[in-house]
Amino acid sequence: MADYINYRVTKDLESEGRSDSFMDVGIHENVELTKVEYGKTDNGNEFLAFYFVNPANETLSHTEWKPRAKDAEKLESAVINQMKRVKQIVTKFVPQERFEFNASSFKEFADNVIRILGNDYKGKKVRIKVVYSGKYTSLPNYSKFQFIESMDVPKEKSKIKMLSIDKVTREDTPDPTQTVNSNPFVNAVTNTDTSVSSDKDLPF
């Protein structure tokens, strides 16, 4: 008797590879922010994601995860640096004086970011730096140096520079503190502990 095999074909069965192109490392110009969203992964990790597209229709997602640390000082440092990174992004689309609020949770923080941005980012072009974050490209995880600016800034006056600390090669071996996220458009990794980078991690 032949072995019993059950073929269950559903709409979730993928039969074709994705055709999306993703931004490579380097400095990209005339980039647009297309979407900002708050969400949770299947295992409950909260994130705030920024989605970008360049003129070549290449996409980039930058994900800010809810900081986690057992040490209160490390947690505070991670939160401060996260706020600085997000502020650097948001204030390229809205005036700096509008980016002021209090929040008592990561979700409240993310909701305020989305509220303040509104639709003001649509149609505004920016220059961004793209680096590797593990196996995937993203905006840098630090806040000390400029990684995004308005295209109103002439290229010769740009403050965005590729630095020696920027990761420009892909890491094929996953970080043991990270697990693969089923959503490839959310930067593909999930922080499981204190893997939120801060400027204190820099070598100077």
LINBELUR-V691707 format. One record per run of one state. SS is the DSSP state (@ for helix, = for strand, . for the rest). FROM is the first residue (numbers start at 1). TO is the last residue. If there is no record, write none. Layout:
ss = (SS;SS)
from = (FROM;FROM)
to = (TO;TO)
This chain:
ss = (.;=;.;=;.;=;.;=;.;@;.;@;.;@;.;=;.;=;.;=;.;@;.;=;.;=;.;@;.)
from = (1;22;23;26;41;46;54;59;66;72;91;96;99;106;118;125;134;136;139;148;151;155;158;178;181;189;192;199;202)
to = (21;22;25;40;45;53;58;65;71;90;95;98;105;117;124;133;135;138;147;150;154;157;177;180;188;191;198;201;204)
